[in-house]
């Protein structure tokens, strides 16, 4: 049956940079790989791309508890290593770096020293299932997912909103089968949520009281070995979805219609993304299986760009 939507423009990604050999750990066992890769060893598994004000791209390495920074030319430097499983990374308006860590909850990274400290380790002494990704609102509120091992067999994943400066923590929803990436729309009335094991993106309307009402299905995917992972928002209020396991990153307009799809030239593990570069018009993506950062520029006629970096506030 012919689609009622126009065919999305296919964009071939290119390699921006990759982990150099001296930062890979081939053959080195890790607890994460032994549990998530059926015992196979990996030399890295990168995730959580996020730009700082100087145009450096920060990202994490889950199995070895490392944080990296790629400068605008693509040179990668290790910035920190600690006992953890970092998955998501976002940068606060004041320059602090926040990490969603499966073992340790929400962490802070000092970009000047590389020191990693605990920011939020539990919810009223009840441990998290396993924090996954995070996103800042304009008011500085940190939205994050608590995914753990949830899925269709156990739809009890949670999404939290936390005010780091007041320590006020609220659970927005607690019945999600694998909550993953998340992003607010431009007016911050809606939180989009990747629900990986349901192969879907949910739409979570936020009421004036701050509660989630009328949670619904925004996008439904099919196929692949996993599902939607990281999300980003375009300046046109569209939603970008990394479909890991198929090597694709979809760009949708504000109504959820697909307008472009980016294809990975290396590996199917397109896990997360962030806009950067001149005019915020380039999409950068982690291809986790190969330890590669991809990038894609869209045809000018599509008018696709990302929200301005640090749009939630200025220093």
C-alpha positions as CSV (number, residue, x, y, z in Angstrom):
1,X,0.0,0.0,0.0
2,X,1.3,3.4,-1.0
3,X,2.2,5.7,2.0
4,X,0.1,8.8,2.5
5,X,3.3,10.6,3.4
6,X,6.0,11.8,0.9
7,X,9.1,9.6,0.8
8,X,11.6,10.8,3.3
9,X,14.9,12.1,1.9
10,X,17.7,9.6,2.4
11,X,20.9,11.1,3.7
12,X,24.1,9.1,3.9
13,X,26.1,9.9,7.0
14,X,29.9,10.2,7.0
15,X,32.5,9.5,9.7
16,X,33.4,12.5,11.8
17,X,35.8,10.7,14.1
18,X,36.3,7.4,16.0
19,X,38.0,6.1,19.0
20,X,41.7,5.8,18.2
21,X,43.5,2.5,18.8
22,X,45.2,3.6,22.0
23,X,41.8,4.4,23.6
24,X,40.2,1.0,22.7
25,X,40.4,-2.0,25.0
26,X,40.1,-5.1,22.8
27,X,40.0,-8.3,24.7
28,X,39.6,-6.6,28.1
29,X,36.7,-8.1,30.0
30,X,34.0,-5.9,31.4
31,X,31.0,-6.6,33.6
32,X,28.7,-4.7,31.3
33,X,29.8,-6.7,28.2
34,X,29.5,-10.0,30.1
35,X,25.9,-9.3,30.9
36,X,24.8,-7.4,27.8
37,X,26.8,-9.0,25.0
38,X,26.4,-12.7,26.1
39,X,30.0,-12.8,27.2
40,X,31.5,-11.3,24.1
41,X,34.2,-8.7,24.8
42,X,34.0,-5.2,23.3
43,X,36.7,-2.6,23.0
44,X,34.1,0.2,23.7
45,X,30.5,1.1,23.5
46,X,30.0,4.8,23.1
47,X,26.9,6.8,23.8
48,X,25.5,10.1,25.2
49,X,26.8,12.8,22.7
50,X,26.5,16.4,23.9
51,X,28.2,19.7,22.9
52,X,29.8,22.3,25.1
53,X,29.9,26.0,24.4
54,X,33.3,25.7,22.7
55,X,32.0,23.2,20.2
56,X,33.6,20.1,21.8
57,X,31.6,16.9,21.6
58,X,31.5,15.0,24.9
59,X,30.4,11.3,25.0
60,X,30.6,8.3,27.2
61,X,31.9,4.7,27.1
62,X,29.6,2.4,29.0
63,X,31.6,-0.8,29.6
64,X,34.7,0.9,30.9
65,X,33.3,3.9,32.7
66,X,35.0,6.5,30.6
67,X,34.2,10.0,29.4
68,X,35.6,11.4,26.2
69,X,35.8,14.7,24.5
70,X,36.2,15.2,20.7
71,X,37.4,18.7,19.7
72,X,35.9,20.4,16.6
73,X,38.6,18.8,14.4
74,X,37.7,15.3,15.7
75,X,40.7,14.7,18.0
76,X,39.5,12.5,20.9
77,X,40.8,12.8,24.5
78,X,39.9,10.8,27.5
79,X,38.6,13.1,30.2
80,X,37.6,10.7,33.1
81,X,37.4,7.1,34.1
82,X,35.5,5.8,37.1
83,X,33.7,2.7,38.5
84,X,30.4,2.9,36.7
85,X,28.4,2.4,33.5
86,X,27.7,5.9,32.1
87,X,25.0,6.0,29.5
88,X,23.7,9.5,29.1
89,X,25.5,12.9,29.3
90,X,24.1,16.5,29.2
91,X,25.7,19.8,30.0
92,X,24.0,22.3,32.4
93,X,23.6,26.0,31.6
94,X,26.4,26.7,34.1
95,X,28.8,24.3,32.5
96,X,28.4,21.4,34.9
97,X,28.3,18.0,33.2
98,X,25.6,15.6,34.3
99,X,25.8,11.8,33.7
100,X,23.1,9.2,33.8
101,X,24.9,6.1,35.1
102,X,23.4,2.6,35.4
103,X,25.2,1.7,38.5
104,X,25.4,5.1,40.4
105,X,22.4,7.1,39.4
106,X,23.0,10.8,38.4
107,X,26.6,12.0,38.6
108,X,28.5,15.2,38.1
109,X,31.6,15.6,36.1
110,X,33.9,18.6,36.6
111,X,35.1,19.3,33.1
112,X,38.2,21.1,34.4
113,X,39.5,18.3,36.6
114,X,37.7,15.2,35.4
115,X,36.5,14.5,39.0
116,X,33.2,12.5,39.1
117,X,30.9,12.9,42.1
118,X,27.5,11.7,43.1
119,X,24.6,14.1,42.4
120,X,21.5,11.9,43.0
121,X,22.0,8.3,43.9
122,X,18.4,7.2,44.8
123,X,14.8,8.2,45.2
124,X,14.1,8.7,48.9
125,X,16.6,5.9,49.7
126,X,15.1,3.5,47.1
127,X,17.7,2.7,44.5
128,X,17.1,3.3,40.8
129,X,16.7,0.4,38.4
130,X,19.4,1.8,36.2
131,X,19.5,5.4,34.9
132,X,19.8,5.8,31.1
133,X,19.4,9.2,29.6
134,X,18.7,12.8,30.6
135,X,17.5,16.2,29.3
136,X,17.5,19.7,30.7
137,X,14.5,22.1,30.6
138,X,14.8,25.9,30.4
139,X,14.3,26.2,34.1
140,X,17.2,23.9,34.8
141,X,15.0,20.9,35.6
142,X,16.7,17.6,34.8
143,X,14.4,15.0,33.2
144,X,15.9,11.5,33.3
145,X,14.9,7.9,32.6
146,X,15.2,5.0,34.9
147,X,15.3,2.0,32.5
148,X,17.0,-0.8,34.2
149,X,16.1,-4.2,32.7
150,X,12.5,-3.2,32.1
151,X,10.7,-4.2,28.9
152,X,7.4,-5.8,27.7
153,X,7.9,-8.5,30.4
154,X,8.3,-5.8,33.1
155,X,6.7,-2.4,32.1
156,X,7.8,-0.6,35.3
157,X,10.4,1.8,34.0
158,X,10.2,5.4,35.2
159,X,10.7,9.0,34.2
160,X,11.8,11.6,36.7
161,X,12.0,15.3,36.9
162,X,14.6,16.7,39.3
163,X,15.6,20.2,40.3
164,X,19.3,20.0,41.1
165,X,19.4,23.3,42.9
166,X,16.5,22.5,45.3
167,X,16.7,18.6,45.2
168,X,13.0,18.4,44.5
169,X,12.4,15.0,42.7
170,X,9.1,13.9,41.1
171,X,8.3,10.7,39.3
172,X,6.3,11.6,36.2
173,X,5.4,8.1,35.0
174,X,6.2,4.7,36.3
175,X,4.7,2.1,33.9
176,X,7.1,2.3,30.9
177,X,8.5,-0.8,29.2
178,X,12.1,0.4,28.8
179,X,12.2,4.3,28.9
180,X,15.3,5.6,27.1
181,X,16.0,8.9,25.3
182,X,13.8,11.9,26.0
183,X,13.4,15.5,24.8
184,X,11.0,18.4,25.5
185,X,9.2,20.1,22.7
186,X,9.8,23.9,22.2
187,X,7.1,25.1,24.5
188,X,7.9,22.4,27.1
189,X,4.3,21.2,27.2
190,X,5.2,17.8,25.9
191,X,7.9,15.3,26.8
192,X,8.8,12.9,24.0
193,X,10.1,9.5,25.3
194,X,11.8,6.7,23.4
195,X,10.3,3.4,24.6
196,X,12.9,1.0,23.3
197,X,11.4,-2.5,24.0
198,X,8.0,-1.4,22.7
199,X,9.7,-0.1,19.5
200,X,7.9,3.3,20.0
201,X,8.1,6.9,20.9
202,X,5.5,8.1,23.5
203,X,4.1,11.6,23.8
204,X,3.8,12.7,27.5
205,X,1.7,15.9,27.8
206,X,2.7,17.9,30.9
207,X,-0.1,19.6,32.7
208,X,0.3,23.1,34.3
209,X,0.5,21.2,37.7
210,X,3.5,19.3,36.3
211,X,1.8,15.9,36.1
212,X,1.7,13.7,33.0
213,X,-1.8,13.4,31.6
214,X,-3.1,11.5,28.6
215,X,0.2,9.8,27.7
216,X,0.0,8.4,24.2
217,X,1.8,6.8,21.3
218,X,3.5,9.3,19.0
219,X,5.5,7.1,16.7
220,X,5.5,3.3,16.2
221,X,8.4,1.5,14.6
222,X,9.0,-2.0,13.5
223,X,11.9,-4.4,12.9
224,X,15.5,-4.1,14.1
225,X,17.3,-5.7,17.0
226,X,16.3,-3.0,19.6
227,X,14.3,0.1,18.9
228,X,14.2,3.9,19.4
229,X,17.1,5.1,21.6
230,X,18.3,8.7,21.7
231,X,16.1,11.6,20.7
232,X,16.7,15.2,19.7
233,X,14.5,18.2,18.8
234,X,14.8,20.2,15.6
235,X,14.5,24.0,15.6
236,X,11.3,23.4,13.6
237,X,9.9,21.4,16.7
238,X,10.3,18.1,15.0
239,X,11.6,14.9,16.6
240,X,14.8,13.1,15.7
241,X,14.9,9.4,16.6
242,X,17.9,7.1,16.6
243,X,16.7,3.6,15.6
244,X,19.4,1.5,17.0
245,X,19.7,-2.0,15.5
246,X,18.9,-0.8,12.0
247,X,21.6,1.8,11.6
248,X,19.0,4.6,10.9
249,X,18.2,8.0,12.4
250,X,14.8,9.4,11.5
251,X,13.9,13.1,11.3
252,X,10.2,13.8,11.8
253,X,8.3,17.1,11.5
254,X,6.1,18.4,14.4
255,X,3.3,16.1,13.4
256,X,5.4,13.0,13.4
257,X,5.7,12.7,9.6
258,X,9.1,11.4,8.5
259,X,10.9,13.9,6.3
260,X,14.4,12.5,6.3
261,X,16.3,9.4,7.3
262,X,20.1,9.2,7.9
263,X,21.8,5.9,7.1
264,X,25.0,4.8,8.9
265,X,28.0,3.8,6.7
266,X,29.4,1.7,9.6
267,X,27.4,-0.5,11.9
268,X,23.8,-0.7,13.0
269,X,24.2,0.7,16.5
270,X,23.0,4.3,16.0
271,X,22.3,5.0,19.6
272,X,22.1,8.7,20.2
273,X,22.5,12.1,18.5
274,X,23.1,15.8,19.0
275,X,23.0,18.8,16.7
276,X,26.1,20.9,16.4
277,X,28.4,22.7,13.9
278,X,27.7,26.0,12.1
279,X,24.2,27.1,12.6
280,X,23.5,23.9,14.5
281,X,22.7,22.3,11.1
282,X,24.8,19.2,11.4
283,X,23.6,16.1,13.2
284,X,26.2,14.0,15.0
285,X,25.5,10.4,16.0
286,X,27.1,7.7,18.0
287,X,27.5,4.4,16.2
288,X,28.2,2.4,19.3
289,X,29.2,-1.0,17.9
290,X,32.2,0.5,16.0
291,X,33.1,3.3,18.4
292,X,32.5,5.9,15.7
293,X,31.0,9.3,15.7
294,X,29.0,10.0,12.5
295,X,27.7,13.2,11.1
296,X,25.1,14.3,8.5
297,X,24.2,17.5,6.8
298,X,20.7,17.8,5.4
299,X,19.7,19.4,2.0
300,X,19.1,23.1,2.5
301,X,15.6,22.8,1.1
302,X,14.5,20.7,4.0
303,X,15.4,23.5,6.5
304,X,16.5,21.0,9.2
305,X,18.5,22.3,12.0
306,X,18.8,21.8,15.8
307,X,17.6,23.9,18.6
308,X,20.3,26.4,19.7
309,X,22.7,24.9,22.1
310,X,21.9,25.8,25.8
311,X,18.7,27.3,24.7
312,X,17.4,26.8,28.2
313,X,19.5,29.6,29.6
314,X,22.5,31.8,29.1
315,X,25.4,32.0,31.4
